[in-house]
Structure formats: structure tokens, C-alpha cells
Amino acid sequence: MLFRKMLRDMKNNKMQFVSIFIMAFLGVFIYIGIGAEWYGIQQVYNSYFEETEMADAWVYGENMTDRDVRDILRVEGVTAAENRLTIKTIGDFGNKPEITLSYIGDEEISNMVIVSGKEYDSSIDGIWLDDNFAKAKRLEVGDEITLKALGLEIEKEIVGTITHPEYVYHTYGTEMFPDRYKCGFAFISENYFPKNMTLFHTEILIKTDRDDMEEFEKDISDALDGDYSIFVAREDFQSYSMLVDEVAQHKAIGSVLPIAFLAIAILAILTTMTRLVANQRTQIGSLKALGFSTRTILAHYISYGFWLSLAGSITGAVVGPITIPFLFYPTMSQFYTLPDWRPGFSPLFISMIILSVVSCTAAAYFSCNKVLKDTPAQTLRPKSPPAPKGKMHHAKFWQKLSFNTQWNIRDTLRGKMRSLMAIVGVAGCTGLIVCALGSMDSMRDIGSFIYMKMNSYNTLMTVSDSATQLEIDSVLHRFNSGSEMQASAEFSFGNTTENGIITITEANGLVTYYDKDENPVEIRSDGVMLSNLMASDLGVKVGDTISWNFFGDEKVYRSKVVGTYFSPTVQGFVATREYYEGLANELNYKPTSIFTAEKVEKLYPGISNVQDNTTLYEAFEQTLSSMFTMIYLLILAAAILAVVVLYNLGILSYTEKERELATLKVIGFQGRKLRYLLFQQNIWLTIVGCIFGFPFGYWLIEVMVASMKMDMKIVVSAFSIILSILLTFAFSITVNIIFSRRINDLDMVSSLKGVE
């Protein structure tokens, strides 16, 4: 009997109960949907790195010998080590692509994965080429490819196309967006190193079962007597860290958003069940009089929240993993190369289902527990609405208010839970839209800051590794140009070590550096200027002295930090050519980039690539494409949240005020005035919700930024704020128009009928 009663109640109050179902559904849908996306990627790359025996650490130096390998193998915890030679080469193509070439032995660590062609064999004379680069250049197994490096032309047959764990994320120079047409990687057996040259090694790959990387590095340093350039743990290796950081960002978003929907679901149950129980006081009294125990009746009303939240959660858990991940994967696959893109499922995801069901069931319990404590005689008569408290109604300002305003203030104070739910729902809607639009504003601000404010040049020319000084000088004299030299380096202060980029500048005003407030800063010649994020990571203040060394060089230099600057992407230090060359005799300035205010379209001797600043900015804009999926998802979630919550509350408000509205209609209020009466309260609550929604949205952006290794300012433009308000009000007004039409169908006889 009670089960049939529950079904009848749900049918009679279908919109309120549907809203509970939808909120429970959305919370689990987003949590498990995004969770399946990032957890699936995590499973794939963990399996990929494990199957390919990806190195746990890399040691770089100018000449890493077999003896160094033997010394490392004696270090506690090292399970395998091997050396190899890795060099930058230029492909013999019109756009001079950069191919990272490695000469390897029997390959026991960081193994390649064959996409097409032959399995790797050190006895085969040929080249195993990056599959993405091969597809971009329309190369196939059996074709010939020529690479230029070390003053030689290396011509090899492509015997296989591959992917590689160390090149999951691989870009050209300092670009953020992978351009497979301009860069790639390749491997050749060291048995076929040019016979007229002596083979040397530039790195040692290490497998270890140790987790204490700082102590491990010290042990490696002791084993090699410090005769190496740089130590890189897997966590700091770009191909690994970029993907892991991306997953962490998605994980953060997927963990925060569902809380908003769960909170709304709880409030929806509290308001719906409180109203339902209040309206069914006489039925509860009758059930008690018929002999139903309080426990049985309580279980009956609790089951409303239990079954609705359970149905919504299970539906969300099924639909989420088969929809959301496939919205992200097409864009992410443009950035990262993984063997597979598939969603995953963790047993921990079940916790969200349990949390949703338990929370909603508990909300149902608290909403009806108080009423069920009354005696049958008390519950057989409806409870009168609470009388207004305080002296507000006797205040002078109260008498000056219009009837509509007085009526809405009283109604809002009477329905505190209903009003709170409306404010929370609107705040959630506004916050999600602010988060979506503000995230895009913040990323676009980075692009405009770098490519429109910092960079005043028109063309960027990349200097070839093999360029002679004569060729460089010829280009510099041909144009009104500036130049910079960039190199990878390791920075140390105290017990902290970080990897970054050193920039030696002779920009001639074509590149300007700024502080966090975007005020220009002068690059002084008595020390180095450290990026804000690098200074924070190292724990360095202006006036401190840091140690640094080049990637591939054992020589350590010490420099005083004379200032800091703001850099969203590239972290390290900037110094003048004068300071750099005066630091040590062996330091000679050789530009890696030349930029000019003129438009340059052709390659000159010594130049490997030419790009205009507009193209660079457009490439950066491409990197934002993955954010659009998240933005569309957030705005859709905001729309559903607003429509469901506000419509549910409109129905609740209308039902609770049906008697009052009928009375007003009888004494002469027209339907248009009654609709305006309801509309006014809706607008009030929407305004308050918007006010609370802005800090909520800002906080969501902060959560996203905290998961990214970027020095990023949070920017929310005036347009985004106005658009967030307009969208929120559009949702609110639309819902108000929909449910206010019910006033035309108001049955005044039944509404005004007294309690029998």
C-alpha cells in the first residue's frame, strides 16, 4: 500500500521529484564521466610506460662512458642502466623540420613501439621514424630520409614507424602545440654510427625501484664523482609531466563540480519532502491511527530520497563514462600520442554513488523526522504557517513599501529553505558560467600578453644548430633585428633543484619583460632576472645567489638574482649578453632565435625555420581548443542546473502559495499582476544568487590553475561577467514565464476550500 502511495505521490509531484533525479544524475554523471576520462588515460599511460620499460631517470653529460654505466649499476636500487647518443638533426625537407635522433644499442630501457615495419634489431641498418611525423610528411616504410647533423648527411631507409614513451608530448622548440609537420624523432642502431667518427654518448637511462629521487640523485652524483651535467627524474621529464599535469587538472575539475549538483539535490529533497510531509500531515495522522508504526512511516518517506537518488546515480554512472570521455579524447589526441584512448573505471567512483544516495536519504530523513514525532491527533490537522517574527512589520520603512514588496519579503522569510535553494541554484549556475568563460579569458590573456605585449617583432627566425657565426652575423646585419639565446639548464638553491630555461637577450626593444602587474622591468647587467614561478619553486628572494649549469655541461655557475619578472609559460632566468659573457671565459653568446620588425618569408643560410608572430599566436589559440569542450560542458551543466532548480522552486512556491494567490485573485488581482508578483521574487533571488556566484566561479578557476604548472593570472573580462549575468537571468526569466502560466488555470474553489 505504501509503495503504491509513493508512486502516486511521485506522479502528482513529478516535476519536483524529477529535479531530484536530475541533480543526483548530474552529480554522478560529471564525477564518473570526467573520472572515467582521466582515469582511463592514467591506466593507458601507466600500462604504456610499464610495457615499454620507460626510464625512471636520465643522466646527461658530454661523454657518458660504459664505465659510468657500470658505476651507476652499483648504486643501491638501480635495476638497469644503458647509455645512448641523442642529437638534434634537420630533415632534408623544405621547412627544415627538427628530428631528434638517438643512436641506441640493444634497447632494454624506454623501448619503442612498432606501428608499421620491422621490429627493432640492432643488426639492421635503417631508421625507425616517428609515426606522426611520417604521416605528416607522407613517408612510408621503404622510403629514404636524409638528416643533417654533426656536419654530415645521414641517409637511411625507413624500416619502421614507431611511437615512443619519451615522446608522448613532443613540440618544436618552445612551442606549446605539437606540430608533427615541423618536428619528430627517430632511432638508429649505434652499430651504424658514421664510420669516420667516434661514437660518444650523451645520456644514461636508469631503471630503479627507489622513490626518494633527491637522495637517489645524490647517490648517482657520488657514483659519478659529479662528472655529469644534469639529472632528470621521470616526474620532471616533459613528456611525462605534461600528460600527468593535464590529468591532474581534469581530476580537479571532475572532483569539484559534482559537489554543486549534490548540494542542490540535497536542498531539493529537503524542500520537496518538507512540503510533501507538511501537506500530508492528515494522511500521516490517519496512517498512525490505522496502526502503522512511526518507524514504518519514516521508512516510507525516506524511501523517496533513496530510490530517486539511487536511480539518478546509477543512470549517471552508466551514461557518464560512455559520453564525456569521448568529448575530450579527439582534442587531447592532438597533443599527446598514446596507444589507446579509452575510459576507465575505478572502484573509488562508487563512493560518489554512495555519497549521493546517503546524502539524499539523510536529507529525506531530516525533512520528515520532526513531523513524525507528533501524535496522531496533532498530525490530523495541518500546521499553520509560522507567524512573522521581529518588529519589521511595525517599522516606518515597512509602511512605505509597496504591497508586492511586502508580500514577497514575507513569503521569502517564511520559505527560508526554498529561498536558500533558489540562491544556491542560481549561484551554482552563475559560478559555472563564470568558471567556463573566465578560464578561457585567463588563457587568452596569456596569449595576448606573450604575443602582443611582450613580443614586438613581426618575424621569428630559428637559428640552426649547425649555423656558423658568419651566417648568423649576415642575418643580423641584413635586418633591423634582435636576438636571444635559450638553453635548458638546471637551477639549484639550497636543497632544491628545478629544471628550466636560461634566456640571454639582446632584443633591441623587440622583446619586453614585465612584472606581475605588467609594468616593464629592466634586464640588469649585474645579475640574472628570475621568473616569478621559478623563484617561488626554489624559495629564492632578490639578492640570493643561485647555482646553475647547462643541460649537457658539468660546469656549474653562480649568479646573483637581481630581480624577478612574470612569465606564464617559460620558467628560468633572463640575463643580458654583457653579463653572460662576463661570467666566465668559456661562455660565448650564440643566438638560437633572431627576430625582426620586418616580414621575412624565406630561409637564409643558418636559419632552420621562419614564423611570423601572428602565426605563433594562432598556434597558441589552437592549444585552447581542448578547453572549449570543458566550457561547453560547464555552460550546459549551468543551464540544466538553473532550469531544473528554478522550475522546481517555481512549482513549490506556486503550490505553497496557491491559497494566497487564489485569495488575491478573488479580491481583484488580475493574472498579469499575480505573474509580476511571482516574477519580482524570482528576480530578487536571482540577483542574490548572482552575487554569490561570482566568488564561487572565481574559486573554481583557482582550483583549475592550482593543478597547472603555469604562472597564470586569473582574468575574468567584463564581457564574461555581463554574459554570465545575462545567461543566468535568461534561464531564470524563461523558467518564470513557463511556470507562471499556471496562474491562468488556478482553481479558486478548491484552493480556497477550508480544511475538513
Beta strands, then each sheet from edge to edge (+ up, - down):
strand 1: 57-60
strand 2: 78-91
strand 3: 98-104
strand 4: 113-117
strand 5: 127-130
strand 6: 144-149
strand 7: 152-163
strand 8: 183-189
strand 9: 203-208
strand 10: 230-233
strand 11: 459-463
strand 12: 481-493
strand 13: 496-506
strand 14: 513-514
strand 15: 520-521
strand 16: 528-531
strand 17: 545-550
strand 18: 557-565
strand 19: 572-576
strand 20: 593-596
strand 21: 607-612
sheet 1: 4+ 7- 5- 8+ 3+ 2- 9+ 1- 10+
sheet 2: 4+ 7- 5- 8+ 3+ 2- 6+
sheet 3: 21+ 11- 20+ 12- 13+ 19+ 16- 18- 17+
sheet 4: 14+ 15-
end
